[in-house]
């Protein structure tokens, strides 16, 4: 049943909302890759931090995600506007 609800919600999702959601997912993935890179390149430094808390990972992912979303929002909005214009033609 939950998958049916998810399908219905996705079908009702506007193209603009879908574009924003996909863009946000991409930004989150970039943040996760930044964390993975730091874990690989600097394990000796991060192992001390990891014993105390994993919140640094979430914080870094969200910081990268938010920064990408903030800086790229004008481009995304322009792309959505162009797409909407093409749809009307």
Secondary structure, 3 states (H helix, E strand, C coil): CHHHHHHHHHHHCCHHHHHHHHHHHHHHHHHHHHHHHHHHHCHHHHHHHHHHCCHHHHHHHHHHHHHHHHHHHHHHHHHHHHHHHHHHC
